[in-house]
Amino acid sequence: MKVAALYDIHGMPWALEAVLAEVEADAIVLGGDYLYGPCPRETVAIVRSLDAEVLRGNCEDLAEEWEREELTADDLEWLRSRPLSVAVDGVLYCHAAPADNTPITTAETPEDAIRETFAGHTGTIVIGHTHHQFDRRVGDLRIVNAGSVGMAYEGDVAAYWTLVDDGEPKPMRTAFDVNRAVRETSASGWPHAAGFVAGNLLATVSREEAIASLESQR
């Protein structure tokens, strides 16, 4: 079975559409954080139109006032009602941890911390939340970060996701129309648009910078 794991879209419908055009899978898991981005209304509309398992990220719990004005009450309630985890074909998918969508796990997180975050679990768990792909084994655990479709911390402006083929994860990268994303983000009215364009579209955060920053917050 092929499962496409698409995480951390962050209001970027152009990136999501580019990935969906490439996806050839039996199932899709959307791993949370559809909000905190320039086009929440359009992004949520796409998410709700898909035949997919839809999980809740931390941004769905922390919708800002601008996002609450952009979305309908039904959209907001639907997002808040999404589960934190789902098992598909023997793999567990969650935003950050099976019962909590906030723990930080990076490519450099100490093994003891990983064991604590995922205590009681074994096998493969696909996460997101920290926006960079990695594949780590700690004892009987395999923690795979699917990457971020809309806000990648990879030193490259593109959409990152993961294809899980019969339980084996394969990191994927999809190009999207960055110029269009810049134009439409700038015109979106999102309060964070200028900073996002400068730091995530015209330039990007490197893996090393992101990991160091995230580990300092853990």
C-alpha positions in Angstrom: 0.0 0.0 0.0 1.2 3.5 -0.9 0.5 6.3 1.6 1.3 9.9 0.8 2.1 11.8 4.0 1.5 15.6 3.5 2.3 17.7 6.6 2.6 21.4 7.6 0.9 23.0 4.6 0.6 26.4 6.4 -1.9 28.1 4.2 0.0 27.5 0.9 -2.6 26.1 -1.5 -0.1 26.4 -4.5 2.3 24.1 -2.8 -0.4 21.6 -1.8 -1.8 21.6 -5.3 1.6 20.9 -6.8 2.1 18.0 -4.5 -1.3 16.5 -5.2 -0.7 16.7 -8.9 2.3 14.3 -8.3 0.8 12.0 -5.7 0.1 8.4 -6.9 -1.0 6.6 -3.7 -3.7 4.4 -2.3 -4.3 6.8 0.7 -3.4 10.3 1.8 -2.6 11.4 5.4 -2.7 15.1 6.0 -0.6 15.6 9.1 -1.8 19.0 10.5 -0.9 22.7 10.4 -3.1 23.9 7.6 -3.3 27.3 9.3 -0.7 30.0 10.0 -0.2 30.9 6.4 -1.5 33.3 3.8 -4.5 31.5 2.4 -6.3 29.5 5.1 -9.7 29.6 3.4 -8.4 28.1 0.1 -6.2 25.6 1.9 -8.9 24.3 4.2 -11.3 24.0 1.2 -8.8 21.7 -0.6 -8.2 19.7 2.5 -11.9 19.2 3.1 -12.4 18.1 -0.5 -10.0 15.3 -0.3 -10.6 11.6 0.5 -7.9 11.6 3.2 -7.1 11.0 6.8 -6.9 14.5 8.3 -5.0 15.1 11.6 -4.9 18.1 13.8 -1.7 20.1 14.3 -0.9 22.7 16.9 -1.9 25.6 14.6 -5.4 24.3 14.4 -5.6 24.7 18.2 -4.1 28.2 18.0 -6.0 30.0 15.2 -5.2 33.7 15.2 -7.9 36.4 14.9 -7.2 37.0 11.2 -7.7 33.2 10.5 -10.9 33.1 12.5 -12.2 35.9 10.4 -11.1 34.2 7.1 -12.7 30.8 8.0 -16.3 29.9 8.7 -17.4 28.7 12.1 -17.9 25.2 10.6 -14.4 25.1 9.2 -12.9 26.1 12.6 -15.0 23.5 14.5 -14.1 20.8 11.9 -10.4 21.5 12.3 -10.6 21.4 16.0 -12.4 18.0 15.8 -9.6 16.3 13.9 -7.8 13.4 15.6 -4.2 13.6 16.8 -3.1 10.3 15.2 -4.2 7.6 12.9 -2.7 4.2 12.0 -2.6 3.2 8.3 -1.1 0.0 7.0 0.9 -0.6 10.2 2.4 2.9 10.4 1.3 5.5 13.0 0.9 9.1 11.7 0.7 12.1 14.1 1.6 15.7 13.9 4.3 15.8 16.7 3.5 12.9 19.0 0.6 10.4 19.3 -1.2 12.2 22.1 0.2 15.7 21.9 0.7 18.0 18.8 3.4 20.1 20.4 6.6 18.1 21.3 9.7 19.1 19.3 11.7 16.3 17.7 14.5 17.1 15.2 17.3 15.3 13.4 19.5 16.0 16.4 17.2 15.4 19.4 18.9 13.2 22.0 17.7 9.6 21.9 16.6 9.7 25.6 14.2 12.6 24.7 12.8 10.7 21.8 12.2 7.6 24.0 10.4 9.9 26.4 8.2 11.6 23.8 7.2 8.3 22.2 7.1 6.2 25.3 5.0 3.0 25.0 5.3 3.0 21.2 7.3 0.9 18.8 7.5 0.6 15.0 7.4 3.4 12.5 5.8 6.8 13.4 5.6 9.5 10.8 5.6 13.0 12.3 5.9 16.6 11.1 5.9 19.8 13.2 9.6 20.7 12.8 9.6 21.1 9.0 12.6 19.1 8.0 12.9 15.6 6.8 14.7 12.9 8.7 14.6 9.2 9.4 15.8 8.1 12.9 15.9 4.7 14.6 16.0 4.5 18.4 15.7 1.0 19.6 12.4 -0.4 18.3 11.3 3.0 17.2 11.6 4.5 13.8 10.7 8.2 13.7 10.3 9.7 10.3 9.6 13.4 9.6 7.6 13.8 6.5 8.8 17.3 5.9 6.7 20.5 5.2 4.7 21.1 2.1 4.3 24.9 2.8 7.1 26.0 5.0 10.1 23.8 4.6 13.3 24.3 6.6 15.5 22.5 4.1 17.7 25.3 2.6 15.5 25.1 -0.5 12.2 26.7 -1.5 10.0 23.6 -2.4 7.3 21.4 -1.0 8.6 18.4 1.0 6.5 15.3 1.8 6.9 11.5 2.2 5.6 8.5 0.3 5.3 5.4 2.5 5.3 2.3 0.3 4.4 -0.9 2.1 5.7 0.6 5.3 8.9 2.0 3.9 9.2 5.8 3.9 10.6 7.6 0.9 11.3 11.4 1.2 9.9 13.4 -1.7 10.4 17.0 -3.0 8.0 18.9 -5.3 8.7 22.2 -7.0 5.9 24.8 -7.0 5.3 28.2 -8.5 7.3 30.4 -6.1 6.7 33.6 -8.0 2.9 33.1 -7.8 3.2 32.3 -4.1 5.1 35.5 -3.5 2.5 37.6 -5.4 -0.5 36.0 -3.8 1.0 35.9 -0.3 1.9 39.6 -0.6 -1.7 40.4 -1.6 -3.3 38.1 1.0 -3.7 40.5 3.9 -2.1 38.0 6.2 -0.4 40.0 9.0 2.8 37.9 8.7 3.0 38.0 4.9 6.0 40.3 4.5 8.1 38.3 6.9 7.1 35.0 5.3 7.9 36.2 1.8 11.3 37.4 2.9 12.2 34.4 5.0 10.5 31.5 3.4 9.9 32.3 -0.3 12.6 34.7 -1.4 15.1 33.1 0.9 14.8 30.0 3.1 15.8 28.6 6.5 18.6 26.1 6.4 18.3 22.7 8.1 21.2 23.6 10.5 19.6 27.0 11.5 16.2 25.4 12.0 17.5 22.5 14.1 19.6 24.8 16.3 16.6 27.1 16.9 14.2 24.2 17.5 16.5 22.4 19.9 16.9 25.6 21.9 13.1 25.6 22.4 12.8 21.9 23.3 
